[in-house]
Amino acid sequence: LITAVTLPPPVRGLHVYRKVRDRASYAFATVSLAAVLVRDGDRVGTARFAFGGLAHRPWRVEAAERETVRGAGPVCDVVLAGARTTKQNAFKLPLARRLVAAAMADATRG
């Protein structure tokens, strides 16, 4: 019998989860992004990104996180480097780029 669970405190920063679905009624994400973004002035200084729907399991690319200070484009270039697509799933790459750009824009607002 489990009576309690103690979790570590969450890491600082803006916690974001976004998913793209074929239809709003579908629960399954075509592409998803979970991110923790920390501002540094008017830009994102550090971030952690984990992607769903791009590989056979949720996927984190730590090398891409080092590109955060350069913007969403360089982050995505590293994440998607070497991606092998088919005609059926090539549409996911621009979706992933848009998710990263939107999450980073959310972090720099307000």
DSSP file (Angstrom, degrees, kcal/mol; ACC not computed):
  #  RESIDUE AA STRUCTURE BP1 BP2  ACC     N-H-->O    O-->H-N    N-H-->O    O-->H-N    TCO  KAPPA ALPHA  PHI   PSI    X-CA   Y-CA   Z-CA
    1    1 A L              0   0    0      0, 0.0     2,-0.6     0, 0.0     0, 0.0   0.000 360.0 360.0 360.0 122.6    0.0    0.0    0.0
    2    2 A I        +     0   0    0      1,-0.1     3,-0.1     3,-0.0     0, 0.0  -0.835 360.0 171.7 -93.6 123.8    1.5    3.4   -1.1
    3    3 A T        +     0   0    0     -2,-0.6     2,-0.3     1,-0.3    -1,-0.1   0.615  63.0   7.5-107.5 -16.5    0.4    6.1    1.3
    4    4 A A        -     0   0    0      2,-0.0     2,-0.4     0, 0.0    -1,-0.3  -0.986  52.1-155.0-161.8 154.2    2.6    9.0    0.0
    5    5 A V        -     0   0    0     -2,-0.3     2,-0.6    -3,-0.1    -3,-0.0  -0.997  12.0-154.2-133.2 128.9    5.0   10.0   -2.7
    6    6 A T        -     0   0    0     -2,-0.4    -2,-0.0     0, 0.0     0, 0.0  -0.921  13.7-167.5-106.6 122.3    7.6   12.7   -2.3
    7    7 A L        -     0   0    0     -2,-0.6    -2,-0.0     1,-0.1     0, 0.0  -0.782  25.3-109.4-106.0 149.8    8.7   14.4   -5.4
    8    8 A P        -     0   0    0      0, 0.0     3,-0.1     0, 0.0    -1,-0.1  -0.373  49.4 -87.4 -69.3 158.5   11.7   16.7   -5.8
    9    9 A P        -     0   0    0      0, 0.0     3,-0.1     0, 0.0     2,-0.0  -0.360  53.3 -99.6 -63.5 148.1   10.9   20.4   -6.3
   10   10 A P        -     0   0    0      0, 0.0     3,-0.1     0, 0.0     2,-0.1  -0.324  40.0-102.0 -66.9 151.3   10.4   21.3  -10.0
   11   11 A V        -     0   0    0      1,-0.1     4,-0.0    -3,-0.1     2,-0.0  -0.398  46.3 -99.0 -68.7 152.3   13.3   22.9  -11.9
   12   12 A R  S    S+     0   0    0     -3,-0.1     2,-0.2    -2,-0.1    -1,-0.1  -0.295  78.4  61.5 -71.6 158.5   13.0   26.6  -12.3
   13   13 A G  S    S-     0   0    0     -3,-0.1     2,-0.5    23,-0.1    25,-0.2  -0.545  92.6 -45.7 119.3 176.5   11.7   28.1  -15.6
   14   14 A L  E     -A   37   0A   0     23,-3.1    23,-2.5    -2,-0.2     2,-0.5  -0.741  51.0-148.2 -84.4 124.3    8.6   28.1  -17.7
   15   15 A H  E     -A   36   0A   0     -2,-0.5     2,-0.4    21,-0.2    21,-0.2  -0.852  21.9-178.7 -97.4 123.8    7.2   24.5  -18.2
   16   16 A V  E     -A   35   0A   0     19,-3.1    19,-2.9    -2,-0.5     2,-0.4  -0.962  16.9-177.9-127.4 137.8    5.5   24.1  -21.6
   17   17 A Y  E     +A   34   0A   0     -2,-0.4     2,-0.4    17,-0.2    17,-0.2  -0.981  13.1 171.2-132.2 125.3    3.8   21.1  -23.2
   18   18 A R  E     -A   33   0A   0     15,-2.7    15,-2.8    -2,-0.4     2,-0.4  -0.981   7.1-174.9-131.0 143.6    2.4   21.4  -26.7
   19   19 A K  E     -A   32   0A   0     -2,-0.4     2,-0.5    13,-0.2    13,-0.2  -0.999  16.1-147.0-139.9 147.1    1.0   18.9  -29.0
   20   20 A V  E     -A   31   0A   0     11,-3.0    10,-3.3    -2,-0.4    11,-1.2  -0.939  23.5-177.4-109.7 128.6   -0.2   18.9  -32.6
   21   21 A R        -     0   0    0     -2,-0.5     8,-0.1     8,-0.2     3,-0.1  -0.872  37.4-123.7-123.8 157.2   -3.0   16.6  -33.5
   22   22 A D  S    S+     0   0    0      6,-0.4     2,-0.3    -2,-0.3    -1,-0.1   0.904 100.3   5.9 -63.0 -40.6   -4.8   15.8  -36.7
   23   23 A R  S >  S-     0   0    0      1,-0.1     3,-1.7    -3,-0.1    -1,-0.2  -0.981  73.9-118.5-141.9 151.5   -8.1   16.8  -35.1
   24   24 A A  T 3  S+     0   0    0     -2,-0.3    -1,-0.1     1,-0.3    -2,-0.0   0.786 113.6  60.7 -60.8 -26.2   -9.0   18.3  -31.8
   25   25 A S  T 3  S+     0   0    0     -4,-0.0     2,-0.4     2,-0.0    -1,-0.3   0.642  86.8  90.6 -78.2 -12.2  -11.0   15.2  -30.9
   26   26 A Y    <   -     0   0    0     -3,-1.7    -3,-0.0     1,-0.1    -5,-0.0  -0.685  58.1-163.5 -85.8 134.0   -8.0   13.0  -31.2
   27   27 A A        +     0   0    0     -2,-0.4     2,-0.3     2,-0.1    -1,-0.1   0.765  65.8  91.6 -82.8 -27.0   -6.0   12.4  -28.0
   28   28 A F  S    S-     0   0    0      1,-0.1    -6,-0.4     2,-0.0     2,-0.4  -0.523  74.8-133.4 -76.8 130.1   -2.9   11.1  -29.7
   29   29 A A        -     0   0    0     -2,-0.3    -8,-0.2     1,-0.2     3,-0.2  -0.668  10.0-159.1 -84.2 133.3   -0.3   13.7  -30.6
   30   30 A T  S    S-     0   0    0    -10,-3.3     2,-0.3     1,-0.4    -9,-0.2   0.920  89.4  -2.0 -70.2 -46.6    1.2   13.7  -34.1
   31   31 A V  E    S-A   20   0A   0    -11,-1.2   -11,-3.0    -3,-0.1    -1,-0.4  -0.988  77.9-176.1-141.2 139.4    4.1   15.7  -32.7
   32   32 A S  E     -AB  19  52A   0     20,-2.4    20,-2.3    -2,-0.3     2,-0.4  -0.952   9.9-160.5-137.0 159.4    4.6   16.9  -29.2
   33   33 A L  E     -AB  18  51A   0    -15,-2.8   -15,-2.7    -2,-0.3     2,-0.5  -0.989   4.4-171.3-140.8 127.5    7.1   19.0  -27.2
   34   34 A A  E     +AB  17  50A   0     16,-2.8    16,-2.4    -2,-0.4     2,-0.3  -0.982  24.8 171.0-112.6 130.9    7.7   19.2  -23.5
   35   35 A A  E     -AB  16  49A   0    -19,-2.9   -19,-3.1    -2,-0.5     2,-0.5  -0.985  33.1-156.8-143.5 149.9   10.1   22.0  -22.6
   36   36 A V  E     -AB  15  48A   0     12,-1.9    12,-1.9    -2,-0.3     2,-0.4  -0.989  26.1-173.6-122.7 118.4   11.5   23.8  -19.6
   37   37 A L  E     -AB  14  47A   0    -23,-2.5   -23,-3.1    -2,-0.5     2,-0.5  -0.941  12.1-162.2-121.5 134.1   12.7   27.3  -20.6
   38   38 A V  E     - B   0  46A   0      8,-2.9     7,-2.7    -2,-0.4     8,-1.5  -0.964  19.7-132.1-117.8 124.7   14.6   29.8  -18.5
   39   39 A R  E     - B   0  44A   0     -2,-0.5     2,-0.3     5,-0.3     5,-0.2  -0.395  14.8-168.0 -73.9 149.6   14.8   33.4  -19.6
   40   40 A D  E >   - B   0  43A   0      3,-3.2     3,-0.9    -2,-0.1     2,-0.5  -0.811  69.1 -56.0-133.6  91.3   18.0   35.4  -19.7
   41   41 A G  T 3  S-     0   0    0     -2,-0.3     4,-0.1     1,-0.2    -2,-0.0  -0.626 121.5 -14.7  72.1-123.4   16.9   39.0  -20.2
   42   42 A D  T 3  S+     0   0    0     -2,-0.5     2,-0.3    -3,-0.1    -1,-0.2   0.179 130.8  55.4-100.2  17.6   14.7   39.2  -23.3
   43   43 A R  E <  S-B   40   0A   0     -3,-0.9    -3,-3.2    64,-0.1     2,-0.6  -0.865  94.1 -87.9-138.2 172.7   15.7   35.8  -24.7
   44   44 A V  E     -B   39   0A   0     -2,-0.3    -5,-0.3    -5,-0.2    27,-0.2  -0.758  37.3-178.3 -84.5 123.2   15.8   32.1  -23.7
   45   45 A G  E     +     0   0A   0     -7,-2.7     2,-0.3    -2,-0.6    24,-0.3   0.902  65.6   5.4 -88.9 -47.4   19.0   31.4  -21.9
   46   46 A T  E     +B   38   0A   0     -8,-1.5    -8,-2.9    22,-0.1    -1,-0.3  -0.957  67.6 171.6-136.7 156.0   18.7   27.7  -21.2
   47   47 A A  E     -B   37   0A   0     -2,-0.3     2,-0.4    18,-0.3   -10,-0.2  -0.993  24.3-146.0-158.9 157.7   16.2   25.1  -22.1
   48   48 A R  E     -B   36   0A   0    -12,-1.9   -12,-1.9    -2,-0.3     2,-0.4  -0.999  22.3-168.8-125.7 133.1   15.4   21.4  -22.0
   49   49 A F  E     -B   35   0A   0     -2,-0.4    12,-0.5   -14,-0.2     2,-0.4  -0.975  10.8-178.6-125.7 136.5   13.4   19.9  -24.8
   50   50 A A  E     -BC  34  60A   0    -16,-2.4   -16,-2.8    -2,-0.4     2,-0.3  -0.996  15.3-155.4-132.4 130.6   11.8   16.4  -25.1
   51   51 A F  E     -BC  33  59A   0      8,-3.5     8,-2.8    -2,-0.4     2,-0.3  -0.792   6.7-164.6-109.0 145.3    9.9   15.4  -28.3
   52   52 A G  E    S+B   32   0A   0    -20,-2.3   -20,-2.4    -2,-0.3     4,-0.1  -0.938  71.7  27.7-121.7 150.4    7.2   12.9  -28.9
   53   53 A G  S    S+     0   0    0      2,-0.4    -1,-0.1    -2,-0.3     3,-0.1   0.410  98.0  86.5  84.7  -2.5    6.0   11.5  -32.2
   54   54 A L  S    S+     0   0    0      3,-0.2     2,-0.2   -22,-0.1    -2,-0.1   0.647  96.8  15.6-100.8 -19.0    9.4   12.0  -34.0
   55   55 A A  S    S-     0   0    0      2,-0.2    -2,-0.4    -4,-0.1     4,-0.1  -0.786  94.5 -84.2-142.1-177.7   11.0    8.7  -32.9
   56   56 A H  S    S+     0   0    0     -2,-0.2    -4,-0.0    -4,-0.1     3,-0.0   0.568 112.9  17.3 -73.8  -7.3   10.0    5.3  -31.5
   57   57 A R  S    S-     0   0    0     -6,-0.1    -2,-0.2     0, 0.0    -3,-0.2  -0.967 107.2 -65.8-152.7 162.3   10.1    6.8  -28.0
   58   58 A P        -     0   0    0      0, 0.0     2,-0.4     0, 0.0    -6,-0.2  -0.248  60.6-149.9 -52.7 145.4   10.1   10.2  -26.4
   59   59 A W  E     -C   51   0A   0     -8,-2.8    -8,-3.5    -4,-0.1     2,-0.4  -0.974  22.1-173.8-136.7 125.5   13.3   11.9  -27.4
   60   60 A R  E     -C   50   0A   0     -2,-0.4     2,-0.6   -10,-0.3   -10,-0.2  -0.972   7.3-163.6-117.5 133.2   15.6   14.4  -25.8
   61   61 A V    >>  -     0   0    0    -12,-0.5     4,-1.0    -2,-0.4     3,-0.8  -0.868   5.1-175.9-118.4  95.3   18.6   15.9  -27.7
   62   62 A E  H 3> S+     0   0    0     -2,-0.6     4,-0.8     1,-0.3     3,-0.3   0.820  81.1  62.3 -63.7 -31.5   20.9   17.5  -25.2
   63   63 A A  H >4 S+     0   0    0      1,-0.2     3,-0.5     2,-0.2     4,-0.3   0.858 101.1  54.0 -62.4 -33.4   23.2   18.8  -27.9
   64   64 A A  H X4 S+     0   0    0     -3,-0.8     3,-1.7     1,-0.2    -1,-0.2   0.833  98.0  63.9 -68.1 -32.0   20.4   20.9  -29.3
   65   65 A E  H >< S+     0   0    0     -4,-1.0     3,-1.2    -3,-0.3   -18,-0.3   0.784  93.0  62.1 -65.0 -26.4   19.8   22.5  -25.9
   66   66 A R  T << S+     0   0    0     -4,-0.8     3,-0.3    -3,-0.5    -1,-0.3   0.648  98.3  58.6 -72.0 -13.9   23.3   24.1  -26.1
   67   67 A E  T X> S+     0   0    0     -3,-1.7     3,-2.0    -4,-0.3     4,-0.5   0.422  74.1 104.2 -91.8  -0.2   22.0   26.0  -29.2
   68   68 A T  G X4 S+     0   0    0     -3,-1.2     3,-1.6     1,-0.3   -24,-0.2   0.849  72.9  57.9 -53.2 -41.9   19.2   27.6  -27.2
   69   69 A V  G 34 S+     0   0    0     -3,-0.3    -1,-0.3   -24,-0.3    -2,-0.1   0.713 102.7  56.5 -65.9 -17.7   20.9   31.0  -27.0
   70   70 A R  G <4 S-     0   0    0     -3,-2.0    -1,-0.3     1,-0.3    -2,-0.2   0.563 116.3-107.7 -89.4  -9.9   21.1   31.1  -30.8
   71   71 A G    <X  -     0   0    0     -3,-1.6     4,-1.5    -4,-0.5    -1,-0.3  -0.452  39.3 -56.7 112.2 176.8   17.4   30.7  -31.3
   72   72 A A  H  > S+     0   0    0      1,-0.2     4,-2.6     2,-0.2     5,-0.2   0.853 122.6  61.2 -66.2 -37.5   14.8   28.1  -32.4
   73   73 A G  H  > S+     0   0    0      1,-0.2     4,-2.4     2,-0.2    -1,-0.2   0.950 106.7  43.0 -58.5 -53.7   16.3   27.6  -35.8
   74   74 A P  H  > S+     0   0    0      0, 0.0     4,-1.8     0, 0.0    -1,-0.2   0.860 112.4  55.1 -61.9 -34.8   19.7   26.3  -34.6
   75   75 A V  H  X S+     0   0    0     -4,-1.5     4,-2.4    -8,-0.3    -2,-0.2   0.961 111.9  43.5 -59.4 -50.2   18.0   24.1  -31.9
   76   76 A C  H  X S+     0   0    0     -4,-2.6     4,-2.9     1,-0.2    -1,-0.2   0.853 106.8  60.4 -66.4 -35.4   15.8   22.5  -34.6
   77   77 A D  H  X S+     0   0    0     -4,-2.4     4,-0.6    -5,-0.2    -1,-0.2   0.916 111.2  40.9 -58.1 -42.0   18.8   22.1  -37.0
   78   78 A V  H >< S+     0   0    0     -4,-1.8     3,-0.6    -3,-0.2    -2,-0.2   0.921 115.3  50.5 -72.1 -44.2   20.5   19.9  -34.4
   79   79 A V  H 3< S+     0   0    0     -4,-2.4    -2,-0.2     1,-0.2    -1,-0.2   0.915 119.1  36.7 -59.3 -43.4   17.4   18.0  -33.3
   80   80 A L  H >< S+     0   0    0     -4,-2.9     3,-2.2    -5,-0.2    -1,-0.2   0.435  83.5 125.8 -95.5   0.8   16.5   17.1  -36.9
   81   81 A A  T << S+     0   0    0     -4,-0.6     3,-0.1    -3,-0.6    -3,-0.0  -0.388  83.6  12.3 -59.8 130.1   20.0   16.6  -38.3
   82   82 A G  T 3  S+     0   0    0      1,-0.3    -1,-0.3    -2,-0.1     2,-0.1   0.529  87.1 158.3  81.1   5.2   20.1   13.1  -39.8
   83   83 A A    <   -     0   0    0     -3,-2.2     2,-0.6     1,-0.1    -1,-0.3  -0.421  29.0-153.8 -63.9 133.2   16.3   12.7  -39.7
   84   84 A R        -     0   0    0     -2,-0.1     2,-0.2    -3,-0.1    -1,-0.1  -0.940  20.1-177.4-111.1 113.6   15.2   10.1  -42.3
   85   85 A T        -     0   0    0     -2,-0.6     2,-0.2     5,-0.0     5,-0.0  -0.609  16.9-148.9-108.3 167.2   11.7   10.7  -43.4
   86   86 A T    >>  -     0   0    0     -2,-0.2     4,-1.5     1,-0.0     3,-0.7  -0.720  40.8 -96.3-119.3 175.5    9.2    8.9  -45.7
   87   87 A K  T 34 S+     0   0    0     -2,-0.2     4,-0.2     1,-0.2    -2,-0.0   0.822 124.2  55.1 -61.8 -28.5    6.4   10.4  -47.8
   88   88 A Q  T 34 S+     0   0    0      1,-0.2    -1,-0.2     2,-0.1     3,-0.0   0.720 120.3  24.6 -80.0 -21.2    4.1    9.6  -44.9
   89   89 A N  T X4 S+     0   0    0     -3,-0.7     3,-1.9     1,-0.1     4,-0.3   0.397  85.2 101.3-127.1   4.8    5.9   11.4  -42.1
   90   90 A A  T >< S+     0   0    0     -4,-1.5     3,-1.2     1,-0.3    -3,-0.1   0.782  74.3  70.7 -61.6 -25.6    8.0   14.2  -43.7
   91   91 A F  T 3> S+     0   0    0      1,-0.2     4,-1.0    -4,-0.2    -1,-0.3   0.674  83.7  72.3 -65.2 -16.0    5.3   16.7  -42.6
   92   92 A K  H <> S+     0   0    0     -3,-1.9     4,-2.4     1,-0.2    -1,-0.2   0.788  83.4  67.6 -72.2 -26.8    6.4   16.2  -39.0
   93   93 A L  H <> S+     0   0    0     -3,-1.2     4,-2.0    -4,-0.3    -1,-0.2   0.948 102.4  42.7 -63.4 -50.2    9.7   18.1  -39.4
   94   94 A P  H  > S+     0   0    0      0, 0.0     4,-2.2     0, 0.0    -1,-0.2   0.850 112.2  56.4 -65.1 -29.0    8.1   21.6  -40.0
   95   95 A L  H  X S+     0   0    0     -4,-1.0     4,-2.2     2,-0.2    -2,-0.2   0.926 106.6  49.2 -64.0 -42.9    5.6   20.9  -37.2
   96   96 A A  H  X S+     0   0    0     -4,-2.4     4,-2.2     1,-0.2    -1,-0.2   0.909 109.6  52.2 -62.2 -41.7    8.5   20.2  -34.8
   97   97 A R  H  X S+     0   0    0     -4,-2.0     4,-2.3     1,-0.2    -1,-0.2   0.911 110.0  48.7 -60.1 -42.8   10.2   23.5  -35.9
   98   98 A R  H  X S+     0   0    0     -4,-2.2     4,-2.6     1,-0.2    -1,-0.2   0.876 108.6  53.5 -67.2 -36.6    7.0   25.4  -35.2
   99   99 A L  H  X S+     0   0    0     -4,-2.2     4,-2.4     2,-0.2    -1,-0.2   0.927 110.6  46.1 -63.5 -44.4    6.5   23.8  -31.8
  100  100 A V  H  X S+     0   0    0     -4,-2.2     4,-2.5     2,-0.2     5,-0.2   0.936 113.7  48.8 -63.7 -46.0   10.1   24.9  -30.7
  101  101 A A  H  X S+     0   0    0     -4,-2.3     4,-2.2     1,-0.2    -2,-0.2   0.907 112.8  48.1 -60.7 -42.1    9.6   28.4  -32.0
  102  102 A A  H  X S+     0   0    0     -4,-2.6     4,-2.4     2,-0.2    -1,-0.2   0.907 111.6  49.2 -66.5 -41.8    6.2   28.8  -30.3
  103  103 A A  H  X S+     0   0    0     -4,-2.4     4,-1.8     1,-0.2    -2,-0.2   0.918 112.7  47.4 -64.3 -42.5    7.6   27.5  -27.0
  104  104 A M  H  X S+     0   0    0     -4,-2.5     4,-1.1     1,-0.2    -1,-0.2   0.879 111.2  51.2 -67.4 -36.3   10.6   29.8  -27.1
  105  105 A A  H  X S+     0   0    0     -4,-2.2     4,-0.8    -5,-0.2     3,-0.4   0.904 107.5  53.9 -65.9 -39.6    8.3   32.8  -28.0
  106  106 A D  H >< S+     0   0    0     -4,-2.4     3,-0.7     1,-0.2    -2,-0.2   0.897 106.6  52.9 -58.4 -40.3    6.0   31.9  -25.0
  107  107 A A  H 3< S+     0   0    0     -4,-1.8    -1,-0.2     1,-0.2    -2,-0.2   0.773 109.2  47.8 -69.5 -26.1    9.1   32.0  -22.7
  108  108 A T  H 3< S+     0   0    0     -4,-1.1    -1,-0.2    -3,-0.4     2,-0.2   0.511  91.6  98.9 -96.2  -4.2   10.1   35.5  -23.9
  109  109 A R    <<        0   0    0     -4,-0.8    -3,-0.0    -3,-0.7    -4,-0.0  -0.531 360.0 360.0 -80.2 148.8    6.7   37.1  -23.6
  110  110 A G              0   0    0     -2,-0.2    -1,-0.2     0, 0.0    -2,-0.1   0.449 360.0 360.0  68.6 360.0    5.7   39.2  -20.6
